[in-house]
Amino acid sequence: MEKSHLIHILRVLDKKEVKELRKWVSSPAHNLRQDVVDLFEYLVAGQHLHSENHLEKERAFQAIYPKKTFNDAEMRQVMHFLLKAVENFLVYNELLKDEVRTQTMLAKVYRKRQLPKQFQKAIETGREIQQTQPYRNHQYFENEYFLQFEQYTYLSGLGRNTPLNLQEVSDANDVAFLANKLQLSCIMLSHQAVFKTTYRLQMLDELLTYLESHQHLMKIAAIAIYYHQFKAMKNPSDESHYGLLKREIFDNGHLFPNEEMRVIYLLTINYCIGRINAGASNFVRESFDLYKQGLEKKIFLENGVLSRFTFNNAVTSGLNLKEFDWVENFIKNYSSHLDEKYQESFVHFNLARLFFEKKSYDKAMKLFAQSDYDDFLMTLNARTMLLKMYYELDEFNALDSLLGSMNTYLQRKKVMGYHKDNYKNIIQYTKKLLKLTHYDKTQIQKLKQEIETTNPLTERKWLLAQLDKM
């Protein structure tokens, strides 16, 4: 049972959800089988969900059918019925979260049953909720369309002479479509850049042209924020849209739920990183400020959890500006927000990075020595920092051994494409540094030219700095 969908789902429910699910499963409106109730109670008792012994089918079967001989088909059947009850519970609760959509659906029920007073009450309640809720993102405009369309459907059944709200239906549909299309296009463009794939961004040129000639639509934050996001990502060298995007985020960020603002911030940070890679050094500070703002507003936290990638990237952003106090406080204050299984390794790794940048090499080496990383990029980054420390401390025997082990690691692990080429180049040029005859200006200049023109090479700046010291 341990690998079943049922167990995986039950494990992620909190205590409140388990309590509500117990009422749901016990209600004859949702379940008529006592064995389903018994299985549920058995699974959520004590630590049964996390005990291999208790999750053995035979043991669970005996608990719910004490007088029967084990029957695998019967066991699978009761598990199936419990799974369906759990899924219906989850869907029901998710649907109720969108109160506007719920009221629209209720209005539809009343319309179909020809209950006009109840219909109008449901529609009015939906409108009140729609106007008083705080967000004005794409979901708001989708709900506006559904409300308007339900009103139109009702009015169209009253007779030919009844005025219809077709313009309102059309306007709401247009705004919802534009907001959704721009948001999705930004995400596709970002994914395309990272994963080297190609998407068909259909109708975008026409939509952008339309928006540029209908400026009143640009007053809608759900359109403007993604319009400037897309234009900035599509033409990164034109930084004017980044400035307008920043202003939209500052002025209208409160109109979006945190989960959507998280996407907006990460897309904007990715733009900054692209500009940094293109040599626009002022975006180092821009990226750092976005991380600070997002953290202060708790935008990067999802159910109290901070992504390990965001944790690493925030540290990188601070270290790039030598904001050592901020980085130290960040690690201290946010390490508890990491997923528990990543906490120790990511805290050790980033503290080591901090000590490395502060030139506290002894402390950095000790932390690297204590850590074993599952992530191959963290492993290679850690070894690259060790490489630089060994070189700068003239620990050439240790460095030679490290270069050999890094090369073996690259061959053994499935490190592909850009990353493999990058670290192979780092190893290659570090070896050339070691073999270089000091004060031979011709050799130094030749190697310098090679390093300057080789791609990918993330440690170009460090390698060139070592040459300048010769």
C-alpha positions in Angstrom: 0.0 0.0 0.0 2.9 2.4 0.7 3.3 3.4 -3.0 -0.4 3.8 -3.6 -2.0 7.2 -4.6 -4.2 6.9 -1.5 -1.2 6.8 1.0 0.6 9.6 -0.8 -2.4 11.9 -0.6 -3.2 11.2 3.0 0.3 11.9 4.0 0.2 15.5 2.9 -3.1 16.4 4.7 -2.8 18.5 7.8 -4.6 17.8 11.1 -7.5 20.1 10.2 -8.0 18.4 6.9 -8.0 15.0 8.4 -10.6 16.1 10.9 -12.8 17.4 8.1 -12.2 14.4 5.9 -13.3 12.1 8.8 -16.7 13.9 8.7 -16.9 13.7 4.9 -16.1 9.9 4.8 -18.6 9.2 7.7 -21.4 11.1 6.0 -23.9 8.9 4.1 -24.1 11.7 1.5 -20.6 10.9 0.4 -20.0 7.2 1.4 -22.3 4.4 2.4 -19.6 1.7 3.2 -18.5 1.1 6.7 -15.3 -0.7 5.5 -14.2 2.6 3.9 -14.7 4.4 7.2 -12.8 1.6 9.0 -9.9 1.8 6.5 -9.7 5.5 6.9 -9.6 5.3 10.7 -6.9 2.6 10.5 -4.7 4.6 8.2 -4.8 7.9 10.1 -4.3 6.3 13.5 -1.0 7.0 15.2 1.9 6.8 12.8 0.3 4.1 10.6 0.8 6.3 7.4 4.5 6.3 8.0 5.0 2.7 9.1 5.8 0.0 6.5 4.5 -2.7 8.7 1.1 -1.1 9.2 0.8 -0.4 5.5 1.1 -4.0 4.5 -2.1 -5.0 2.8 -2.6 -8.1 4.9 -2.3 -6.2 8.1 -4.7 -3.5 7.1 -7.2 -6.1 5.7 -7.2 -7.9 9.1 -7.9 -4.6 10.9 -11.0 -3.8 8.8 -12.2 -7.3 8.2 -11.2 -9.2 11.4 -13.2 -12.3 10.6 -12.2 -12.7 6.9 -9.3 -14.3 5.1 -7.2 -11.9 3.1 -8.6 -11.1 -0.3 -6.4 -8.8 -2.5 -9.3 -7.9 -4.8 -11.5 -6.9 -1.9 -8.6 -4.9 -0.4 -8.0 -3.0 -3.7 -11.7 -2.3 -4.0 -12.0 -0.7 -0.5 -8.9 1.3 -1.2 -10.4 2.5 -4.5 -13.6 3.7 -2.8 -11.7 5.5 -0.1 -9.5 7.2 -2.7 -12.5 8.4 -4.6 -14.0 9.8 -1.4 -10.8 11.6 -0.6 -10.5 13.0 -4.1 -14.1 14.3 -4.1 -13.4 15.9 -0.7 -10.3 17.7 -2.1 -12.2 18.9 -5.3 -15.2 20.1 -3.3 -12.9 22.2 -0.9 -10.9 23.6 -3.9 -14.1 24.7 -5.7 -15.5 26.4 -2.6 -12.3 28.6 -2.3 -13.5 30.6 -5.4 -16.6 32.2 -3.9 -17.4 34.1 -7.1 -17.3 31.0 -9.3 -19.4 29.1 -6.6 -22.1 31.8 -6.7 -22.1 31.9 -10.5 -22.6 28.1 -10.5 -25.4 28.5 -8.0 -27.0 31.1 -10.2 -26.8 28.7 -13.1 -28.6 26.0 -11.1 -31.4 28.4 -10.2 -31.7 29.6 -13.8 -32.0 26.1 -15.1 -34.7 25.4 -12.5 -36.6 28.6 -13.4 -36.2 30.2 -10.0 -35.6 33.9 -11.0 -35.6 35.5 -7.5 -33.0 33.0 -6.3 -31.1 33.5 -9.5 -30.9 37.3 -9.0 -29.9 36.8 -5.4 -27.0 34.5 -6.3 -25.8 36.8 -9.1 -26.0 39.9 -6.8 -24.0 38.0 -4.1 -21.4 37.0 -6.7 -21.0 40.6 -7.8 -20.6 41.8 -4.2 -17.9 39.3 -3.6 -16.3 40.1 -6.9 -16.1 43.8 -6.2 -14.9 43.5 -2.6 -12.2 40.8 -3.0 -8.7 42.4 -3.1 -7.2 41.0 -6.3 -7.5 42.1 -9.9 -5.5 39.4 -11.7 -6.6 37.2 -14.6 -8.9 35.2 -12.4 -10.8 38.3 -11.5 -11.5 39.0 -15.1 -12.4 35.3 -15.8 -14.9 35.5 -13.1 -16.3 38.8 -14.4 -16.8 37.0 -17.8 -18.6 34.1 -16.2 -20.9 36.4 -14.2 -21.7 38.5 -17.3 -22.3 35.4 -19.4 -24.6 33.9 -16.9 -26.5 37.2 -16.7 -26.8 37.2 -20.5 -28.0 33.6 -20.6 -30.7 34.5 -18.1 -31.7 37.7 -19.9 -31.8 36.0 -23.3 -34.6 33.7 -22.0 -36.9 36.6 -21.0 -38.0 37.5 -24.5 -36.8 39.3 -27.7 -37.3 42.8 -26.4 -35.2 42.4 -23.3 -31.9 44.4 -23.5 -28.9 42.2 -23.4 -25.5 42.7 -21.8 -23.5 41.4 -24.8 -21.0 44.3 -24.8 -20.2 43.6 -21.2 -19.8 39.9 -21.9 -17.5 40.6 -24.8 -15.4 43.2 -22.9 -14.9 40.9 -20.0 -13.9 38.1 -22.3 -11.4 40.3 -24.1 -9.6 41.4 -20.9 -9.5 37.8 -19.5 -8.1 36.5 -22.7 -5.5 39.3 -23.0 -4.3 38.8 -19.4 -4.1 35.0 -19.7 -2.4 35.1 -23.1 0.3 37.6 -22.0 0.9 35.8 -18.7 1.3 32.4 -20.5 3.5 34.0 -23.2 5.9 35.4 -20.6 6.2 31.9 -18.9 6.7 30.3 -22.3 9.4 32.8 -23.3 11.2 32.2 -20.0 11.0 28.4 -20.2 12.2 28.6 -23.8 15.3 30.5 -22.9 16.3 28.1 -20.1 15.5 24.8 -21.7 16.5 25.7 -25.3 13.2 24.7 -26.8 11.0 26.6 -29.2 7.3 27.5 -28.6 4.9 29.0 -31.1 3.8 32.2 -29.6 0.8 32.7 -31.8 -1.1 35.9 -32.3 1.4 37.8 -30.1 2.4 40.4 -32.7 -1.2 41.2 -33.4 -2.1 41.4 -29.8 0.8 43.6 -28.9 -0.1 46.0 -31.8 -3.7 46.0 -30.7 -2.7 46.9 -27.1 -0.4 49.7 -28.2 -3.3 51.3 -30.1 -5.8 50.8 -27.3 -4.0 52.4 -24.4 -7.0 52.3 -22.1 -6.3 48.6 -21.7 -2.8 49.4 -20.4 -4.5 50.8 -17.3 -5.4 47.3 -16.3 -2.6 45.9 -14.1 -3.2 42.3 -15.2 -2.5 43.4 -18.8 0.2 46.1 -18.2 2.4 44.1 -15.9 2.7 41.1 -18.4 2.9 43.4 -21.4 6.0 45.1 -20.1 7.3 41.8 -18.8 7.0 40.3 -22.3 8.5 43.3 -24.1 11.4 43.4 -21.7 12.1 39.6 -22.1 11.7 39.8 -25.9 14.0 42.8 -26.3 16.3 42.8 -23.3 18.6 45.5 -24.5 15.6 48.0 -24.5 15.6 48.6 -20.7 12.7 51.0 -20.8 10.1 48.3 -20.4 12.0 47.0 -17.3 11.6 50.4 -15.7 7.9 50.4 -16.5 7.5 46.8 -15.2 9.2 47.8 -11.9 6.8 50.7 -11.5 3.8 48.4 -12.2 5.1 45.9 -9.6 5.6 48.7 -7.0 2.2 50.4 -7.7 0.0 47.4 -8.3 1.7 44.3 -6.8 -1.0 44.2 -4.1 -3.6 43.4 -6.8 -2.1 39.9 -7.3 -2.1 36.9 -4.9 1.3 36.0 -3.6 1.6 32.8 -5.7 1.2 34.9 -8.9 3.5 37.7 -7.6 6.1 35.0 -7.0 6.1 34.1 -10.7 6.2 37.8 -11.6 9.2 38.4 -9.3 11.1 35.3 -10.6 10.5 36.3 -14.3 11.8 39.8 -13.5 14.8 38.5 -11.7 15.5 36.2 -14.7 15.5 39.3 -16.9 18.0 40.9 -14.6 20.3 37.8 -14.7 20.2 38.0 -18.5 21.3 41.6 -18.4 24.1 40.8 -15.9 25.3 38.0 -18.2 25.3 40.5 -21.1 27.6 42.8 -19.1 25.0 45.3 -17.6 26.5 45.4 -14.1 23.9 47.7 -12.7 21.4 44.8 -12.8 23.4 43.1 -10.0 21.9 45.6 -7.6 18.5 45.4 -9.3 18.4 41.6 -8.9 19.4 41.9 -5.2 16.7 44.5 -4.5 14.0 42.3 -6.0 15.1 39.4 -3.8 15.0 41.7 -0.7 11.6 43.1 -1.6 10.1 39.6 -2.3 11.5 38.2 0.9 10.2 41.2 3.0 6.7 40.7 1.5 6.9 36.9 2.0 6.3 36.5 -1.7 8.9 33.7 -2.1 7.3 31.6 0.7 4.9 28.9 -0.5 3.0 27.5 2.5 5.8 28.7 4.6 8.4 26.9 2.5 11.2 28.7 0.6 12.5 27.0 -2.6 16.0 25.8 -2.2 16.8 27.3 -5.6 15.5 30.7 -4.5 17.5 30.3 -1.3 20.7 29.7 -3.3 20.0 32.5 -5.8 19.3 35.0 -3.0 22.7 34.2 -1.4 24.4 34.5 -4.8 22.8 37.9 -5.3 24.0 39.2 -2.0 27.5 37.8 -2.3 27.9 39.4 -5.8 27.5 42.8 -4.0 29.6 41.7 -1.0 26.5 42.2 1.2 28.0 39.8 3.8 26.0 40.9 6.8 22.7 40.6 4.8 23.7 37.1 3.5 24.6 35.9 7.0 21.3 37.2 8.4 19.4 35.7 5.5 20.9 32.3 6.0 20.1 32.5 9.7 16.5 33.7 9.3 15.4 31.6 6.4 17.1 28.3 6.8 14.1 27.0 8.8 11.9 27.7 5.8 13.8 25.2 3.6 12.3 21.8 3.1 13.6 19.8 6.0 15.5 17.3 3.8 17.5 20.1 2.2 18.2 22.2 5.3 21.5 20.9 6.5 23.2 20.6 3.1 22.0 24.0 1.8 22.9 25.8 5.0 26.4 24.3 5.0 26.9 25.0 1.3 25.8 28.6 1.5 27.7 29.4 4.8 30.8 27.9 3.0 30.2 30.2 0.1 29.9 33.2 2.5 33.2 32.2 4.2 34.8 31.7 0.8 33.9 35.2 -0.4 35.1 36.7 2.9 38.4 34.8 2.4 37.9 32.8 5.5 39.2 29.7 3.7 39.7 27.5 6.8 36.0 27.8 7.8 34.9 27.3 4.2 37.0 24.2 3.7 35.7 22.6 6.9 32.1 23.1 5.9 32.7 21.7 2.4 34.4 18.7 4.0 31.3 18.0 6.2 28.8 18.1 3.4 27.7 15.6 0.8 25.5 17.0 -1.9 22.9 15.1 -3.9 22.7 17.9 -6.4 25.5 17.6 -9.0 25.7 21.4 -9.6 26.2 22.1 -5.9 28.9 19.4 -5.8 30.7 21.0 -8.8 30.3 24.5 -7.4 31.7 23.4 -4.1 34.7 21.7 -5.8 35.3 24.8 -7.9 35.5 26.9 -4.8 37.9 24.3 -3.3 39.9 24.5 -6.5 40.3 28.3 -6.2 41.2 28.1 -2.5 43.9 25.4 -3.1 45.3 27.5 -6.0 45.4 30.7 -4.0 46.9 28.9 -1.0 49.6 27.1 -3.1 48.2 23.7 -2.1 49.2 22.3 -5.5 49.2 18.6 -4.5 45.6 18.9 -3.2 44.7 20.9 -6.2 46.1 18.2 -8.6 44.1 15.5 -6.8 40.9 17.6 -6.9 41.2 18.3 -10.6 41.5 14.6 -11.3 38.5 13.8 -9.1 36.4 16.5 -10.8 37.2 15.1 -14.2 36.2 11.6 -13.0 33.0 13.0 -11.5 32.1 14.7 -14.9 32.6 11.4 -16.7 30.7 9.3 -14.1 27.7 11.6 -13.6 25.2 12.5 -16.3 26.3 16.1 -16.5 25.2 17.2 -19.9 25.6 20.1 -22.4 26.5 23.5 -21.0 27.4 22.4 -17.5 29.7 19.6 -18.7 31.5 21.9 -21.2 31.8 24.7 -18.6 33.4 22.5 -15.9 35.7 20.8 -18.4 36.9 24.2 -19.5 37.5 25.2 -15.8 39.6 22.1 -15.3 41.5 22.6 -18.5 42.4 26.2 -17.9 43.3 25.6 -14.3 45.8 23.0 -15.4 47.2 25.4 -18.0 47.6 28.0 -15.2 49.6 25.4 -13.2 51.9 24.6 -16.2 52.5 28.2 -17.1 56.0 29.6 -16.9 55.7 32.8 -14.7 56.9 36.0 -16.3 56.7 34.5 -19.8 54.6 37.4 -21.2 54.0 35.6 -24.6 52.6 32.5 -22.9 50.5 34.6 -20.5 49.1 36.7 -23.3 48.3 33.6 -25.4 46.4 31.9 -22.5 44.6 35.2 -21.7 43.3 35.3 -25.3 42.1 31.7 -25.1 40.3 32.3 -21.8 38.7 35.5 -23.1 37.2 33.7 -26.1 36.3 30.3 -24.6 32.6 29.6 -23.9 31.1 28.5 -21.7 33.4 29.5 -18.9 31.8 30.8 -15.7 35.2 31.3 -13.9 36.7 33.5 -16.6 37.0 36.5 -14.3 38.9 34.5 -11.7 41.2 32.8 -14.2 42.1 36.2 -15.8 42.7 37.7 -12.3 45.3 34.9 -11.7 47.0 35.7 -15.0 47.2 39.4 -14.0 49.1 38.5 -10.8 51.9 36.8 -12.8 
